[in-house]
Amino acid sequence: MPDYYTILTVAGQAKIANALALGTTIALDRMAVGDGGGVAITPTETMTALAGETYRGAIERLTADPDNPSWVIAELVIPPDVGGWSVRELGLFDAAGDLIAVANLPETYKPVLAEGSARDMILRMVLEVSDTAAVTLTLDPTVTLASRAWVLSVLPAVIQATTEVRGVVELATVAETQAGADANRAVTPAGLYNTLALVLPVGTILWSGAALPSAGWLVCDGAAVSRTEYGDLFAVLGTTWGAGDGSTTFQVPDLRGEFVRGIDLGRGIDSGRTPGSWQCASHLPHDTDGQHIHSIPDSEAAIDAGLEAPTLEYLTQIWVDSGLKIPPGARDDAPAFYSSTVRPRNVALLPIIRY
């Protein structure tokens, strides 16, 4: 007979036989280790407890051996913070607290961190039963641990997440998020933020159909805003659109009521302009006269039918308004020419800038 072995206790044999006869199961939920009371032990069928129990914990795993269908393997993990004694015996208990099987082990010391060394200890007990279906595992999720070896053994079989199946997914780096080529990685908030910063960088101006700007945007109304609170925007705009109070604030563009024109950048169409520079309106060539006067001679020969000659003795000039109005002092060649031919049809939108 080998020096180290596992046997079913009397209680264990009876419960397994009863389960097989009735087609029921026994629930195993605890394992315990002991120091044998300071000496090596010889397991016996009549044992109802360990000789010197030092630790009891939930069964980590209960499986059937793939190569031996009649073998049941129970596994216990002793955590690093438990120990300070030698392990010489191992017991398996059911949900009722009865000792089902017992084994003796080569003496192994289980240290704790205070002694200068700490580690998980994994112990396995192999039972041989005529029908492994008669044995089930009852788990206590509050104390069940996963060993490193077990995690590494099951990870390859974990289902990978897809657009249709839940599972494990790898997080995308910022570069992978920006590349947008991998459909099997999850985007993080940081990756999404940095990607959006490339698509819509700080200082981007858009037109919105809403009445108010959404989060992350300011109205282009020329307001003076904090250089600290909107530091990223200040780093982009500087004082191009206004220095604010000169120290703590700066101004955003004011596009209210304005048409926007692309900066010339050497094309020669609108030379000398810089970002943020304003330009007044100018008129386009047209064949519409300004307000002017048509004189009618006050001679009887020039009077249309229906006017009596005596009336004309008080009339020195008749004038006809062309309908086009120019403010007092304005000229046809003035830069701010008030003409319906200058302004195209338009729709008002809310100008916003990203900060």
C-alpha positions in Angstrom: 0.0 0.0 0.0 1.3 3.5 -0.8 2.5 5.8 2.0 0.0 8.6 1.0 -3.5 7.9 -0.1 -7.2 9.0 0.1 -10.0 6.8 1.5 -13.8 7.3 1.9 -15.0 7.3 5.5 -17.8 5.2 6.7 -20.1 8.2 6.4 -18.8 8.9 2.9 -19.4 5.4 1.7 -22.9 5.3 3.0 -23.9 8.6 1.5 -22.5 7.9 -1.9 -24.2 4.4 -1.9 -27.5 6.0 -0.9 -27.2 8.6 -3.6 -26.5 6.0 -6.3 -29.4 3.8 -5.1 -31.9 6.7 -5.1 -30.6 8.6 -8.1 -29.7 11.6 -5.9 -26.5 13.4 -5.2 -24.4 14.5 -2.2 -23.2 18.1 -2.1 -19.6 18.7 -1.2 -18.8 22.2 -0.2 -15.8 22.3 2.2 -12.2 21.0 2.5 -10.0 21.2 5.6 -6.3 20.7 6.3 -4.6 19.8 9.6 -1.2 19.2 11.1 -2.1 15.7 12.4 -1.7 16.9 15.9 2.0 17.4 15.3 2.6 13.9 13.9 2.0 12.1 10.6 -1.4 10.3 10.4 -2.7 7.1 8.9 -6.2 7.7 7.4 -9.0 5.3 8.7 -12.6 4.8 7.5 -13.9 5.5 11.0 -12.6 9.0 11.1 -15.2 11.8 11.6 -12.8 14.7 11.9 -9.2 15.5 11.2 -6.6 14.8 13.9 -5.5 18.5 14.1 -7.6 20.7 11.9 -5.9 24.1 11.2 -7.9 25.6 8.3 -11.2 25.0 6.5 -12.3 26.6 3.3 -14.7 26.4 0.4 -13.9 23.9 -2.4 -12.4 25.8 -5.2 -13.2 23.3 -7.9 -14.7 19.9 -8.2 -14.2 18.1 -11.6 -14.1 14.6 -13.1 -10.8 13.4 -14.3 -10.9 13.4 -18.2 -8.8 10.3 -18.4 -10.4 8.4 -15.5 -14.2 8.7 -15.6 -14.6 7.3 -12.1 -12.3 9.8 -10.5 -13.5 13.0 -8.8 -10.9 15.7 -8.1 -11.6 18.3 -5.4 -9.4 21.3 -5.1 -8.7 23.7 -2.2 -6.7 26.9 -2.3 -5.2 28.2 1.0 -4.6 32.0 0.6 -1.2 33.7 1.4 -2.3 35.3 4.6 -3.2 31.9 6.2 -0.6 29.5 7.6 2.1 29.2 10.2 1.7 25.4 10.5 2.5 22.2 8.7 0.0 20.3 6.5 -0.1 16.6 7.1 -3.8 15.7 6.5 -6.7 16.7 4.2 -10.4 16.2 4.7 -13.5 16.6 2.4 -16.8 17.5 3.9 -20.4 17.7 2.6 -23.0 20.4 3.1 -24.1 18.7 6.3 -20.6 18.9 7.8 -19.8 15.2 7.6 -16.3 14.0 6.8 -16.7 12.2 3.5 -13.1 11.4 2.7 -9.7 11.8 4.3 -6.1 11.8 3.0 -2.6 12.0 4.5 0.0 14.2 2.8 3.8 14.5 2.9 4.6 17.1 5.6 4.5 20.6 3.9 4.9 23.9 5.8 2.5 26.7 5.0 4.3 30.1 5.7 2.7 33.5 6.2 4.1 36.9 5.0 5.2 37.8 8.5 7.7 35.0 8.4 9.2 36.4 5.2 7.5 34.2 2.7 3.9 34.0 1.5 2.2 32.0 -1.3 -1.0 30.3 -2.3 -1.2 26.6 -1.5 -3.3 24.4 -3.8 -4.3 21.0 -2.5 -6.1 18.4 -4.5 -7.9 15.2 -3.4 -8.8 12.4 -5.8 -11.8 10.2 -5.0 -12.7 7.1 -6.9 -16.5 6.5 -7.1 -18.5 4.2 -9.3 -20.6 7.1 -10.7 -19.2 10.6 -10.5 -22.7 12.0 -11.2 -23.6 11.2 -7.6 -21.2 13.9 -6.4 -21.9 17.7 -6.9 -20.2 20.8 -5.7 -21.9 23.5 -3.5 -20.1 26.9 -3.9 -19.8 29.7 -1.5 -19.2 32.7 -3.8 -18.0 34.9 -0.9 -14.9 32.8 -0.3 -14.2 31.1 -3.5 -10.8 32.0 -5.0 -9.3 31.5 -8.5 -5.8 30.4 -8.6 -3.3 31.9 -11.1 -2.9 28.5 -12.7 -6.6 28.0 -13.1 -7.1 31.4 -14.6 -4.4 30.8 -17.1 -5.8 27.4 -18.0 -9.3 28.7 -18.7 -8.5 32.1 -20.4 -7.9 30.6 -23.8 -11.4 29.2 -23.8 -13.1 32.4 -22.8 -15.5 33.7 -25.4 -14.2 36.7 -27.3 -16.6 39.6 -27.5 -18.1 40.5 -30.9 -20.9 42.9 -32.0 -23.3 40.0 -31.4 -21.8 38.1 -28.5 -20.8 39.3 -25.0 -17.4 38.2 -23.9 -13.9 39.4 -23.1 -12.6 42.3 -25.1 -9.2 44.0 -25.3 -9.0 47.8 -24.8 -7.8 49.8 -27.7 -4.8 52.2 -27.4 -5.2 55.8 -28.4 -3.4 55.1 -31.6 -5.6 52.2 -32.4 -8.7 54.2 -31.7 -7.5 57.0 -34.0 -6.6 54.5 -36.7 -10.2 53.1 -36.6 -9.2 49.8 -38.3 -9.7 47.2 -35.5 -13.3 46.0 -34.9 -12.3 43.7 -31.9 -11.1 46.3 -29.4 -13.1 48.5 -27.0 -12.7 52.3 -27.1 -11.8 54.0 -23.8 -13.0 57.5 -22.8 -9.4 58.7 -23.2 -9.1 57.2 -26.6 -12.4 58.6 -27.7 -11.5 62.1 -26.4 -8.2 62.2 -28.2 -9.8 60.9 -31.4 -12.4 63.6 -31.3 -9.7 66.2 -30.6 -8.3 65.3 -34.0 -11.6 65.4 -35.8 -12.8 68.6 -34.1 -9.8 70.3 -32.6 -10.1 73.1 -30.1 -10.8 76.3 -31.9 -13.0 74.7 -34.5 -16.0 77.0 -35.5 -19.3 75.4 -36.6 -22.8 76.6 -37.3 -25.5 75.2 -35.1 -29.3 75.0 -35.6 -29.8 75.0 -31.9 -30.6 78.1 -29.8 -27.8 77.3 -27.3 -24.4 75.7 -27.6 -23.9 72.1 -26.5 -21.3 71.0 -23.9 -17.8 71.8 -25.0 -18.8 74.8 -27.2 -19.1 78.5 -26.7 -21.1 81.0 -28.7 -19.0 83.2 -31.0 -20.4 86.4 -29.5 -17.1 88.3 -28.7 -17.5 87.6 -25.0 -14.5 87.8 -22.7 -13.8 84.5 -21.0 -11.3 83.2 -18.5 -7.8 82.4 -19.8 -7.6 79.7 -17.0 -11.0 78.0 -17.4 -10.7 77.9 -21.2 -6.9 77.4 -21.3 -6.9 75.1 -24.3 -8.9 77.6 -26.3 -6.7 80.5 -25.2 -3.6 78.5 -26.3 -5.1 78.3 -29.8 -6.6 81.8 -30.1 -4.4 83.9 -27.9 -5.6 87.5 -28.2 -6.4 87.4 -31.9 -10.0 88.3 -31.3 -9.4 90.6 -28.4 -7.3 90.7 -25.2 -10.2 90.8 -22.8 -9.0 92.6 -19.6 -5.4 92.1 -20.7 -4.5 89.6 -18.0 -7.2 87.1 -16.9 -9.5 87.0 -19.9 -9.5 86.9 -23.7 -12.2 87.3 -26.3 -13.8 84.7 -28.5 -14.7 85.6 -32.2 -17.8 87.7 -32.7 -19.6 86.3 -35.7 -23.1 87.7 -34.9 -24.7 89.1 -38.0 -21.5 88.6 -40.1 -20.7 86.7 -43.3 -17.4 84.7 -43.1 -14.7 85.0 -45.7 -11.8 82.6 -46.2 -8.4 84.2 -45.5 -6.5 85.0 -48.7 -3.1 83.3 -47.8 -1.3 84.9 -50.7 -4.0 84.2 -53.4 -4.2 87.9 -54.2 -8.0 88.2 -54.1 -8.2 89.8 -50.6 -4.6 90.6 -49.7 -3.4 91.9 -46.4 -5.9 90.2 -44.2 -5.1 88.4 -40.9 -7.3 86.0 -38.9 -9.8 88.0 -37.0 -9.6 91.1 -39.1 -12.9 92.8 -39.9 -13.9 94.3 -43.3 -16.8 96.6 -44.0 -19.4 96.0 -46.7 -18.9 97.2 -50.3 -21.3 97.5 -53.2 -21.3 95.5 -56.4 -21.6 97.1 -59.9 -25.2 97.4 -60.9 -27.5 99.5 -63.1 -29.7 100.9 -60.4 -29.5 104.7 -59.9 -29.5 106.2 -56.4 -32.1 108.6 -55.3 -32.4 111.2 -58.0 -34.6 113.9 -59.5 -36.5 114.2 -62.7 -37.3 117.8 -63.5 -40.4 118.8 -65.4 -40.4 122.2 -67.1 -43.2 124.5 -66.0 -44.3 125.4 -69.5 -47.8 124.8 -70.6 -46.6 122.9 -73.6 -45.0 120.2 -71.4 -48.1 119.7 -69.2 -49.9 116.4 -69.5 -53.6 116.4 -70.2 -55.7 116.9 -67.1 -53.6 119.6 -65.5 -54.8 123.1 -65.7 -52.4 125.8 -66.7 -53.2 128.1 -63.7 -51.9 125.5 -61.3 -48.4 125.6 -62.8 -47.8 129.2 -61.8 -47.0 127.9 -58.3 -45.0 124.8 -59.5 -41.3 125.3 -60.3 -40.2 121.6 -60.1 -41.8 118.1 -59.9 -39.5 115.3 -58.8 -40.0 111.5 -58.9 -38.4 109.3 -56.2 -36.6 106.3 -57.7 -37.3 104.2 -54.5 -33.6 103.7 -53.6 -32.5 105.4 -50.4 -29.0 106.5 -49.4 -28.4 107.9 -46.0 -27.6 111.6 -45.8 -23.9 112.2 -46.7 -23.5 108.8 -48.4 -22.2 108.5 -51.9 -22.7 105.9 -54.6 -19.0 104.9 -54.3 -19.0 104.8 -50.4 -17.7 101.4 -48.9 -20.9 100.9 -46.9 -23.4 101.2 -49.8 -27.0 100.5 -48.8 -28.2 98.4 -51.7 -30.4 95.3 -52.0 -28.0 93.9 -54.5 -25.2 93.5 -51.9 -26.7 91.0 -49.5 -27.7 87.5 -50.8 -30.6 85.5 -49.4 -29.5 83.9 -46.1 -30.5 81.9 -43.0 -29.4 82.8 -39.4 -27.5 80.1 -37.5 -25.8 80.0 -34.2 -21.9 80.4 -34.5 -20.1 78.2 -32.0 -16.5 77.5 -31.2 -15.1 74.3 -29.5 -13.1 74.8 -26.4 
